[in-house]
Amino acid sequence: MLLLAASMAVALGIGPVSVSVGDVLAVVARRLNLGAYDVSPLDDQIVWQLRLPRVLGAAAVGAGLAVCGVVLQSLTRNDLADPYLLGISSGAAVGAVTVIVLGVSFAGLVGSAAVTAAGFVGALGSLVVVLALAAGRRGSLSPTRTVLAGVAVAQVCGAYTSLLVIMTGDSDAARRVLTWTLGSVAGLRWSSAVIVSVVAIVATAAFVAFADQLDAFAFGETSARSLGVDVNRVRWALMVGTALVTACLVAFVGAIGFVGLVVPHIVRILTGPGHRVLLPMSALVGAVLLVWADTIARTLVDGQEIPIGVVTAVVGAPFFAWLLRRTRERS
């Protein structure tokens, strides 16, 4: 928690206009009525209005994606599971890309609000299709069927978005689509930052409440049932819960890869597999990771912002190569 607080304080001061950590803390304290501090109007606007919603939103998105990754890896017993397992990001892309490329309004909204709303509806639509395909006759939810249904829906959604971009031939729209699919927190303002923060906090608390059941899933379905876990009910609740959280996050910031995939593995190495510690620690590590990834994305190249998904991929891919090598040496 101290590392997250320090990371946010330092990140708030980094940018085209540098602000010292002392001035950052003074601005925040003054805005929270914790004292009368002498800060310049420029520093106040830069820190409070421009950077703090973005940094706070990045931390919340990182935390939310990380805990969703933990839950899905435990439910499916698949080390490669991540928050986009159920085709959520692809479904969101269908809605967002349709608005971006065709320039239509959605539910009376225009601009970024229309993209966010369409992305959320698209994500929910893909979730409904995946669950309908994966559900058994008696209402069971097989991890294998769920993964396969998610892959199928993701492929169809990906084909639609690619075809739409190619047929329009609009280079500006194609650039915007690429930026959205790689993720960015640049569009977050106070209203959206508060929403994603509340979603991340509630999701983490709710998943921690299922920590004992998730521990039981580590031994397989039969063992979980023998320990008194209602496997079908818990799996449905957690699958739908992670999908809704992911849908909300993706709708606001696009698809940011590798966070939900890599962070759970990093934290397991540090804390072990117990979910009562693993979940909150993953939330904190995911928050720290995305705060710094966003800071790099907006400052690495002068006058240009790199999609945050590129930064997380550069961090995530070498880690996975190391993880594979470590696993090979143990086998």
ChimeraX attribute file (.defattr): number of C-alpha atoms within 10 A of each C-alpha:
attribute: neighborCount
match mode: 1-to-1
recipient: residues
	/A:1	11
	/A:2	8
	/A:3	11
	/A:4	18
	/A:5	11
	/A:6	13
	/A:7	19
	/A:8	24
	/A:9	21
	/A:10	18
	/A:11	23
	/A:12	28
	/A:13	22
	/A:14	18
	/A:15	16
	/A:16	10
	/A:17	9
	/A:18	12
	/A:19	19
	/A:20	14
	/A:21	17
	/A:22	11
	/A:23	20
	/A:24	24
	/A:25	17
	/A:26	20
	/A:27	25
	/A:28	18
	/A:29	14
	/A:30	16
	/A:31	14
	/A:32	9
	/A:33	10
	/A:34	10
	/A:35	12
	/A:36	11
	/A:37	15
	/A:38	10
	/A:39	13
	/A:40	10
	/A:41	9
	/A:42	10
	/A:43	19
	/A:44	19
	/A:45	13
	/A:46	19
	/A:47	24
	/A:48	17
	/A:49	13
	/A:50	16
	/A:51	21
	/A:52	24
	/A:53	23
	/A:54	26
	/A:55	27
	/A:56	22
	/A:57	31
	/A:58	32
	/A:59	29
	/A:60	29
	/A:61	31
	/A:62	27
	/A:63	34
	/A:64	33
	/A:65	32
	/A:66	32
	/A:67	35
	/A:68	33
	/A:69	31
	/A:70	31
	/A:71	28
	/A:72	28
	/A:73	23
	/A:74	22
	/A:75	24
	/A:76	20
	/A:77	15
	/A:78	13
	/A:79	15
	/A:80	14
	/A:81	22
	/A:82	24
	/A:83	32
	/A:84	27
	/A:85	22
	/A:86	32
	/A:87	32
	/A:88	31
	/A:89	30
	/A:90	30
	/A:91	32
	/A:92	33
	/A:93	31
	/A:94	28
	/A:95	25
	/A:96	29
	/A:97	27
	/A:98	23
	/A:99	23
	/A:100	24
	/A:101	21
	/A:102	13
	/A:103	14
	/A:104	15
	/A:105	16
	/A:106	18
	/A:107	10
	/A:108	8
	/A:109	14
	/A:110	15
	/A:111	13
	/A:112	14
	/A:113	16
	/A:114	21
	/A:115	28
	/A:116	25
	/A:117	22
	/A:118	27
	/A:119	32
	/A:120	27
	/A:121	20
	/A:122	25
	/A:123	29
	/A:124	22
	/A:125	17
	/A:126	26
	/A:127	25
	/A:128	14
	/A:129	16
	/A:130	24
	/A:131	19
	/A:132	14
	/A:133	17
	/A:134	21
	/A:135	17
	/A:136	12
	/A:137	7
	/A:138	7
	/A:139	12
	/A:140	14
	/A:141	21
	/A:142	15
	/A:143	18
	/A:144	12
	/A:145	16
	/A:146	22
	/A:147	18
	/A:148	17
	/A:149	24
	/A:150	24
	/A:151	18
	/A:152	16
	/A:153	21
	/A:154	24
	/A:155	14
	/A:156	14
	/A:157	23
	/A:158	18
	/A:159	13
	/A:160	17
	/A:161	20
	/A:162	14
	/A:163	11
	/A:164	17
	/A:165	20
	/A:166	12
	/A:167	9
	/A:168	12
	/A:169	11
	/A:170	12
	/A:171	12
	/A:172	11
	/A:173	18
	/A:174	19
	/A:175	12
	/A:176	13
	/A:177	22
	/A:178	14
	/A:179	19
	/A:180	26
	/A:181	23
	/A:182	20
	/A:183	21
	/A:184	25
	/A:185	25
	/A:186	21
	/A:187	13
	/A:188	22
	/A:189	17
	/A:190	15
	/A:191	9
	/A:192	17
	/A:193	24
	/A:194	16
	/A:195	15
	/A:196	26
	/A:197	20
	/A:198	14
	/A:199	20
	/A:200	28
	/A:201	15
	/A:202	14
	/A:203	21
	/A:204	20
	/A:205	13
	/A:206	13
	/A:207	22
	/A:208	20
	/A:209	13
	/A:210	16
	/A:211	18
	/A:212	14
	/A:213	23
	/A:214	27
	/A:215	17
	/A:216	21
	/A:217	23
	/A:218	17
	/A:219	12
	/A:220	15
	/A:221	16
	/A:222	12
	/A:223	13
	/A:224	19
	/A:225	15
	/A:226	10
	/A:227	12
	/A:228	10
	/A:229	18
	/A:230	13
	/A:231	19
	/A:232	15
	/A:233	13
	/A:234	16
	/A:235	22
	/A:236	16
	/A:237	12
	/A:238	19
	/A:239	24
	/A:240	17
	/A:241	17
	/A:242	23
	/A:243	25
	/A:244	19
	/A:245	21
	/A:246	28
	/A:247	28
	/A:248	26
	/A:249	29
	/A:250	31
	/A:251	26
	/A:252	28
	/A:253	25
	/A:254	28
	/A:255	26
	/A:256	29
	/A:257	23
	/A:258	23
	/A:259	30
	/A:260	29
	/A:261	25
	/A:262	27
	/A:263	26
	/A:264	29
	/A:265	22
	/A:266	16
	/A:267	23
	/A:268	18
	/A:269	10
	/A:270	11
	/A:271	13
	/A:272	12
	/A:273	19
	/A:274	14
	/A:275	25
	/A:276	16
	/A:277	15
	/A:278	22
	/A:279	26
	/A:280	20
	/A:281	22
	/A:282	32
	/A:283	29
	/A:284	23
	/A:285	23
	/A:286	29
	/A:287	30
	/A:288	23
	/A:289	22
	/A:290	26
	/A:291	26
	/A:292	22
	/A:293	23
	/A:294	26
	/A:295	24
	/A:296	19
	/A:297	22
	/A:298	22
	/A:299	15
	/A:300	13
	/A:301	10
	/A:302	9
	/A:303	8
	/A:304	10
	/A:305	17
	/A:306	19
	/A:307	23
	/A:308	29
	/A:309	25
	/A:310	18
	/A:311	21
	/A:312	22
	/A:313	18
	/A:314	12
	/A:315	16
	/A:316	18
	/A:317	13
	/A:318	11
	/A:319	15
	/A:320	15
	/A:321	11
	/A:322	12
	/A:323	15
	/A:324	12
	/A:325	11
	/A:326	11
	/A:327	10
	/A:328	9
	/A:329	8
	/A:330	7
	/A:331	5
